[in-house]
Amino acid sequence: MKEWIPIPGSSKNTLVQVALEEFSAKGYKKTNIAELAEKADMTTGAIYHHFGSKAGLYEIIRSEMEQRILDRMEGAASLFADANEALEAALITGLDFAAKSNCCRLIGEEPISGKKNKIAVFFEEMNTNDRLPLEIIMLASWRSLLLGIADRRVTVEQAKDIIKWIFKRELE
């Protein structure tokens, strides 16, 4: 079992649940560790004890949500032989799950570590165009749509329609 996985009802579990809500609503930079601790009815010391830092807590939550989204994206992509159809299905499935999980801001913002995350690697692997690094624009577009949903500038249905519109273009 992974060490960070909290036991239901534990203080660690409470911190993870509250932090997921806060990071999803406000993003990393605007989430205040003291406010987070207060909402969890704990001290900031409990956060540092369990996770080492705000960044440590964020990375655990983001990594877990990315994996959940990635699992669904890979599943959707596997249903199609055509690479463009597979990528379109993956983008829509990932976007839909992020919206239903209320984590569009969390996943839409740039990772704080500066490292490539699992979803970025997935986009690279899905790109079958050797001439153009299309994953750059696909990842940026997908993240922009997630942030648009989080900011209520675009609905989930509009975001899906934008993805479909992009894929009407020939990606060769």
C-alpha positions as CSV (number, residue, x, y, z in Angstrom):
1,M,0.0,0.0,0.0
2,K,1.2,3.5,-0.8
3,E,2.3,5.3,2.3
4,W,0.5,8.5,1.5
5,I,-2.9,6.9,1.1
6,P,-5.0,8.0,4.1
7,I,-7.2,5.8,6.1
8,P,-10.9,7.0,5.9
9,G,-11.8,9.1,8.9
10,S,-8.1,9.9,9.8
11,S,-6.7,13.4,10.1
12,K,-4.6,12.7,7.0
13,N,-7.8,11.8,5.0
14,T,-9.5,15.0,6.2
15,L,-6.6,17.1,5.1
16,V,-6.5,15.4,1.7
17,Q,-10.2,16.0,1.2
18,V,-10.1,19.6,2.2
19,A,-7.0,20.3,0.2
20,L,-8.5,18.7,-2.9
21,E,-11.5,21.1,-2.5
22,E,-9.2,24.1,-1.9
23,F,-6.7,23.4,-4.7
24,S,-9.5,22.6,-7.1
25,A,-11.3,25.9,-6.3
26,K,-8.4,28.3,-5.9
27,G,-5.4,26.6,-7.5
28,Y,-2.0,26.2,-5.8
29,K,-0.9,29.9,-5.5
30,K,-4.2,31.2,-4.0
31,T,-4.6,28.3,-1.5
32,N,-3.5,29.5,1.9
33,I,-2.2,26.7,4.2
34,A,-3.5,28.4,7.3
35,E,-7.0,28.6,5.8
36,L,-6.8,25.0,4.6
37,A,-5.8,23.8,8.1
38,E,-8.7,25.8,9.7
39,K,-11.2,24.3,7.3
40,A,-9.9,20.9,8.2
41,D,-10.2,21.8,11.9
42,M,-6.5,21.1,12.3
43,T,-3.2,23.0,12.8
44,T,-0.8,23.9,10.0
45,G,1.6,21.6,11.9
46,A,-0.5,18.7,11.0
47,I,-0.1,19.5,7.4
48,Y,3.6,19.8,7.7
49,H,3.8,16.6,9.8
50,H,1.9,14.5,7.2
51,F,3.0,16.1,3.9
52,G,6.1,18.1,4.7
53,S,4.9,21.3,2.9
54,K,2.1,22.8,1.0
55,A,3.9,21.7,-2.2
56,G,4.1,18.1,-0.9
57,L,0.4,18.0,-0.2
58,Y,-0.4,19.5,-3.6
59,E,1.8,17.1,-5.5
60,I,0.2,14.1,-3.8
61,I,-3.3,15.3,-4.7
62,R,-2.4,16.4,-8.2
63,S,-0.6,13.2,-9.0
64,E,-3.6,11.1,-7.7
65,M,-6.1,13.1,-9.8
66,E,-3.9,13.0,-12.9
67,Q,-3.6,9.2,-12.6
68,R,-7.4,8.9,-12.3
69,I,-7.9,11.1,-15.4
70,L,-5.1,9.3,-17.3
71,D,-6.6,5.9,-16.6
72,R,-9.8,7.1,-18.3
73,M,-8.0,8.8,-21.1
74,E,-6.0,5.7,-21.9
75,G,-9.2,3.6,-21.8
76,A,-11.0,5.9,-24.2
77,A,-8.0,6.0,-26.6
78,S,-7.7,2.3,-26.7
79,L,-11.1,2.0,-28.3
80,F,-9.9,3.6,-31.6
81,A,-7.5,2.4,-34.2
82,D,-7.2,5.9,-35.7
83,A,-4.8,8.0,-33.8
84,N,-6.8,11.2,-34.2
85,E,-10.0,9.6,-33.1
86,A,-8.2,8.1,-30.1
87,L,-6.7,11.4,-29.1
88,E,-10.1,13.2,-29.5
89,A,-11.8,10.6,-27.3
90,A,-9.1,10.8,-24.7
91,L,-9.3,14.6,-24.5
92,I,-13.1,14.6,-24.2
93,T,-13.1,11.8,-21.6
94,G,-10.4,13.4,-19.5
95,L,-12.1,16.8,-19.7
96,D,-15.4,15.2,-18.7
97,F,-14.0,13.4,-15.8
98,A,-12.1,16.5,-14.5
99,A,-15.3,18.5,-14.7
100,K,-17.4,15.8,-12.9
101,S,-14.6,15.5,-10.3
102,N,-14.6,19.3,-9.9
103,C,-10.8,19.4,-10.4
104,C,-10.5,21.5,-13.6
105,R,-8.4,24.2,-12.0
106,L,-6.2,21.7,-10.3
107,I,-5.4,19.8,-13.5
108,G,-5.6,22.9,-15.8
109,E,-2.8,24.8,-14.1
110,E,0.8,24.2,-14.8
111,P,2.5,21.7,-12.5
112,I,4.4,23.4,-9.8
113,S,7.3,20.9,-10.0
114,G,8.2,22.0,-13.5
115,K,8.5,18.4,-14.4
116,K,6.5,16.7,-17.2
117,N,3.5,15.1,-15.7
118,K,1.8,11.8,-16.8
119,I,-0.8,13.5,-18.9
120,A,1.9,15.5,-20.8
121,V,3.8,12.2,-21.5
122,F,0.5,10.6,-22.7
123,F,0.0,13.4,-25.2
124,E,3.5,13.0,-26.5
125,E,3.0,9.2,-26.9
126,M,-0.3,9.8,-28.7
127,N,1.2,12.2,-31.3
128,T,1.8,10.2,-34.4
129,N,3.1,13.2,-36.4
130,D,6.8,13.0,-36.7
131,R,7.2,16.4,-38.3
132,L,5.3,18.5,-35.7
133,P,5.2,18.3,-31.9
134,L,1.4,18.6,-31.8
135,E,1.3,17.5,-28.2
136,I,2.4,21.0,-27.2
137,I,-0.7,22.7,-28.6
138,M,-3.0,19.8,-27.6
139,L,-1.9,20.0,-24.0
140,A,-2.1,23.8,-23.9
141,S,-5.5,23.8,-25.4
142,W,-6.8,21.1,-23.1
143,R,-5.5,22.9,-20.0
144,S,-7.0,26.2,-21.3
145,L,-10.4,24.5,-21.7
146,L,-10.1,23.1,-18.1
147,L,-9.3,26.5,-16.7
148,G,-12.1,28.0,-18.8
149,I,-14.5,25.6,-17.2
150,A,-13.2,26.4,-13.7
151,D,-13.6,30.1,-14.4
152,R,-17.1,29.6,-15.9
153,R,-16.0,31.2,-19.2
154,V,-16.9,28.0,-21.1
155,T,-19.3,25.1,-20.3
156,V,-18.3,21.5,-20.4
157,E,-20.4,21.0,-23.5
158,Q,-18.7,24.0,-25.2
159,A,-15.3,22.7,-24.3
160,K,-16.2,19.3,-25.8
161,D,-17.4,21.0,-29.0
162,I,-14.2,23.0,-29.2
163,I,-12.2,19.7,-29.1
164,K,-14.4,18.2,-31.8
165,W,-13.9,21.3,-33.9
166,I,-10.1,21.0,-33.6
167,F,-10.3,17.4,-34.8
168,K,-12.3,18.3,-37.8
169,R,-9.0,19.7,-39.1
170,E,-6.6,17.3,-40.8
171,L,-3.8,16.6,-38.3
172,E,-1.1,15.6,-40.8
